[in-house]
Amino acid sequence: MKTSTEALRGEVLAAIDEAADELWELALDIHAHPEVAFQEHRSADRLSEALRRWGYTVERPLAGLETAFRAEARGRNDGPTVALLAEYDALPEIGHACGHNLICTGALGAAVGLRQVLDWVPGRVIVLGTPAEEGGGGKVLMLDRGAFEGIDAALMFHPSNATLPVRASLASFRLKVRFLGKATHAAAAPHEGLNALDAMIQFFVAIGLLRQQLRDDARVHGIITYGGAAANVIPDRTEALFSVRAMDGTYAEEVLRRVIECARAAALATGTSLEHE
């Protein structure tokens, strides 16, 4: 029976080293087959299969999400429950630029090592497959639906160019904006139109001016997801997606309020209407 911390640590590291080639192959395979939020079926399949081979019981789907899963292994008796969080969704059009293929296989590596010593220690190890980190709020949905109940601590790592045992994260809000106007021919009757693209451009300009009045930790960034259908038609609809962030939630909410006010001003200036969510 192994009881010393150093002996257990040695067993954990040896198990991870033994699985290293398979973990690297899995990380590269997921990188080569990127799947966006809530569409990570292949990745979830591969991760679940690997966890079963390494002695974990896998439940999938989880919390009403087809690509979420829960893998569990128990120690010799009752004790703390530690969850390792695995992200595996990719960015649209870019792929795994944020390294989620490494996050999920890092979680599996930790799970492999801990499984090796669970017969000698109390508690449970759970691997939670958490889809849709990039904009879908997968963890929030799982939390609201009870997937984190009974967990004493949840851990994950994120790839970086430095080793940081602890790091802060920004509070974040997603904002969808839509301006609605009136379409007319841009050459024959532009004066009869209400230009939703003008409103969107005004909105972006206003945000650019707002930034100098924000704290250094605030971030406002967005893209236009629809800007019109043809160059000779005054756009009657434009849409954008924004992230609004700050170091604390209260200030992030204040920045969000001010960003929405910028959108209202742009709609007022152009005679268009605003929808946001």
C-alpha positions in Angstrom: 0.0 0.0 0.0 1.5 3.3 -1.1 0.9 6.2 1.4 3.7 8.7 1.0 3.0 11.7 -1.1 6.3 11.3 -3.0 5.5 7.6 -3.8 2.0 8.5 -5.1 3.4 11.4 -7.1 5.9 9.1 -8.8 3.1 6.7 -9.7 1.0 9.5 -11.2 3.9 10.8 -13.3 4.9 7.4 -14.5 1.4 6.7 -15.7 1.3 10.0 -17.6 4.6 9.3 -19.2 3.4 5.9 -20.3 0.3 7.5 -21.9 2.2 10.4 -23.4 2.3 9.1 -27.0 -1.4 8.4 -27.1 -2.2 11.8 -25.5 -0.1 13.6 -28.1 -1.7 11.7 -30.9 -5.2 12.5 -29.5 -4.3 16.2 -29.2 -3.0 16.4 -32.8 -6.0 14.5 -34.1 -8.5 16.9 -32.4 -6.5 19.8 -33.7 -6.7 18.4 -37.3 -10.5 18.0 -37.0 -11.8 21.2 -35.4 -15.5 21.4 -34.4 -17.3 24.5 -33.3 -19.6 25.0 -30.4 -22.1 22.3 -29.7 -20.9 20.4 -32.8 -17.9 18.6 -31.2 -19.3 15.1 -31.8 -16.1 13.5 -33.1 -14.0 15.1 -30.3 -16.3 14.0 -27.6 -16.4 10.5 -29.1 -12.6 10.2 -29.0 -12.2 11.6 -25.5 -15.0 9.4 -24.1 -13.4 6.3 -25.7 -10.0 7.1 -24.3 -11.4 7.6 -20.8 -13.2 4.3 -20.9 -10.0 2.5 -21.8 -8.3 4.2 -18.9 -10.8 2.9 -16.4 -13.4 5.6 -16.2 -17.2 5.2 -16.4 -18.5 7.6 -19.0 -22.0 9.3 -19.1 -23.0 10.9 -22.3 -24.9 13.0 -23.3 -24.9 15.2 -20.2 -27.1 18.1 -19.0 -29.1 17.9 -22.2 -26.0 18.6 -24.3 -25.1 15.9 -26.9 -21.4 16.8 -26.8 -21.0 17.1 -23.0 -19.9 14.1 -20.9 -19.0 13.0 -17.4 -16.3 10.4 -16.7 -15.9 9.1 -13.2 -13.5 6.9 -11.2 -13.7 6.3 -7.4 -11.1 5.9 -4.8 -10.8 3.3 -2.0 -13.5 5.1 0.1 -15.4 8.4 0.4 -13.5 11.7 0.1 -13.4 14.9 -1.8 -14.6 15.0 -5.4 -12.3 16.8 -7.8 -13.3 17.6 -11.4 -11.0 18.1 -14.3 -12.6 20.3 -17.0 -12.0 19.5 -20.6 -12.7 22.0 -23.4 -12.5 20.8 -27.0 -14.5 23.3 -29.2 -12.7 25.3 -31.9 -13.0 28.8 -33.2 -15.1 29.4 -36.4 -12.9 29.4 -39.5 -9.7 29.5 -37.5 -9.7 26.1 -35.8 -7.9 25.4 -32.5 -6.0 28.7 -32.3 -7.0 28.8 -28.6 -5.5 25.4 -27.8 -8.6 23.6 -26.7 -7.2 20.4 -28.1 -4.5 20.7 -25.5 -6.9 21.6 -22.7 -8.9 18.4 -23.2 -5.9 16.1 -23.5 -4.2 17.8 -20.6 -7.3 16.9 -18.5 -7.1 13.4 -19.8 -3.4 13.2 -18.9 -4.2 14.2 -15.3 -7.1 11.7 -15.2 -4.7 8.9 -16.4 -2.2 9.8 -13.6 -4.8 10.0 -10.9 -6.5 6.8 -11.9 -3.2 5.0 -11.3 -3.4 5.9 -7.5 -7.1 5.9 -6.8 -6.9 2.5 -5.2 -4.8 4.0 -2.4 -6.5 7.3 -1.8 -10.1 8.4 -0.9 -12.4 10.5 -3.1 -13.5 10.6 -6.7 -12.0 12.0 -9.9 -14.4 13.3 -12.5 -13.6 14.5 -16.0 -16.3 16.9 -17.3 -16.4 17.4 -21.0 -17.6 21.0 -21.4 -18.5 22.0 -24.9 -19.1 25.4 -26.4 -16.6 27.5 -24.5 -16.1 29.8 -27.5 -19.4 31.8 -27.3 -21.9 29.1 -26.4 -21.6 29.2 -22.6 -21.5 25.4 -22.3 -20.3 25.5 -18.6 -23.0 27.9 -17.7 -25.7 25.6 -19.1 -24.1 22.6 -17.4 -23.9 24.5 -14.1 -27.6 25.6 -14.3 -28.6 22.0 -15.1 -26.8 20.4 -12.1 -23.7 18.9 -13.8 -21.4 20.4 -11.1 -23.4 19.2 -8.1 -21.3 17.3 -5.6 -18.0 18.6 -6.9 -15.7 20.0 -4.3 -13.1 21.5 -6.6 -12.9 22.0 -10.4 -9.6 22.4 -12.1 -8.4 23.0 -15.7 -5.4 24.5 -17.5 -5.1 26.8 -20.5 -2.1 26.8 -22.9 0.2 29.8 -22.5 3.8 30.9 -23.1 4.5 30.8 -19.4 3.7 28.6 -16.4 1.1 30.4 -14.2 -0.3 28.4 -11.3 -3.0 31.0 -10.9 -4.3 33.7 -13.2 -7.2 36.1 -13.2 -9.9 36.2 -15.9 -12.1 39.0 -17.1 -15.8 39.0 -16.5 -17.4 38.8 -19.9 -20.7 39.6 -21.6 -21.8 38.7 -25.2 -23.9 41.3 -27.0 -25.8 40.8 -30.3 -26.8 44.1 -32.0 -29.2 44.5 -34.9 -30.1 47.8 -36.7 -33.2 47.9 -38.8 -33.8 50.5 -41.5 -35.5 50.8 -44.9 -34.1 49.4 -48.1 -34.1 51.6 -51.3 -32.0 51.8 -54.4 -28.7 53.4 -53.5 -28.5 55.4 -56.8 -32.1 56.0 -57.8 -33.7 56.9 -54.4 -31.2 56.9 -51.6 -33.1 59.7 -49.8 -36.0 57.4 -49.3 -33.9 54.9 -47.3 -32.9 54.4 -43.7 -29.4 53.1 -43.8 -28.8 50.3 -41.2 -25.1 50.1 -42.3 -24.6 53.8 -41.4 -26.0 53.0 -38.0 -23.6 50.1 -37.5 -20.6 52.3 -38.6 -21.7 55.0 -36.3 -21.9 52.4 -33.5 -18.3 51.2 -34.1 -17.1 54.8 -34.2 -18.8 55.6 -30.9 -17.2 52.6 -29.3 -13.8 53.7 -30.5 -14.4 57.1 -28.8 -15.8 55.4 -25.7 -12.6 53.4 -25.1 -10.5 56.3 -24.0 -13.0 56.8 -21.1 -12.8 53.2 -19.9 -10.5 51.6 -17.3 -7.4 49.9 -18.6 -8.9 46.5 -17.8 -12.0 47.0 -20.0 -12.2 45.4 -23.4 -14.9 45.9 -26.1 -14.4 44.0 -29.3 -16.8 43.0 -32.1 -17.4 42.0 -35.7 -20.1 42.8 -38.2 -21.8 39.5 -39.0 -24.2 41.0 -41.6 -23.7 44.3 -43.5 -26.1 44.2 -46.3 -26.9 42.3 -49.5 -25.7 44.4 -52.4 -23.7 47.6 -53.0 -26.5 49.3 -54.9 -29.1 48.7 -52.1 -29.4 50.8 -49.0 -29.1 48.1 -46.3 -32.3 47.6 -44.2 -30.6 45.3 -41.7 -27.1 45.0 -40.2 -26.0 42.7 -37.3 -22.9 42.5 -35.1 -21.6 40.4 -32.3 -19.6 41.9 -29.4 -17.7 40.8 -26.3 -17.6 43.2 -23.4 -15.2 42.5 -20.6 -13.7 43.9 -17.5 -11.8 42.6 -14.4 -14.9 42.6 -12.2 -18.6 41.9 -13.0 -20.0 45.2 -11.8 -17.8 47.3 -14.0 -18.3 44.9 -16.9 -22.0 45.5 -16.6 -21.4 49.3 -16.5 -19.3 49.0 -19.7 -22.1 46.9 -21.3 -24.7 49.6 -20.4 -22.5 52.3 -22.0 -22.0 50.2 -25.2 -25.7 49.8 -25.5 -26.2 53.5 -25.1 -23.7 54.0 -28.0 -25.9 51.7 -30.1 -29.0 53.7 -29.2 -27.3 56.9 -30.2 -26.4 55.5 -33.5 -29.9 54.4 -34.2 -31.2 57.8 -33.2 -28.7 59.6 -35.5 -29.7 57.5 -38.5 -33.4 57.1 -38.0 -33.1 53.3 -37.7 -34.3 51.0 -34.9 -32.2 49.0 -32.6 -32.6 45.4 -31.3 -30.1 43.8 -28.9 -29.7 40.7 -26.8 
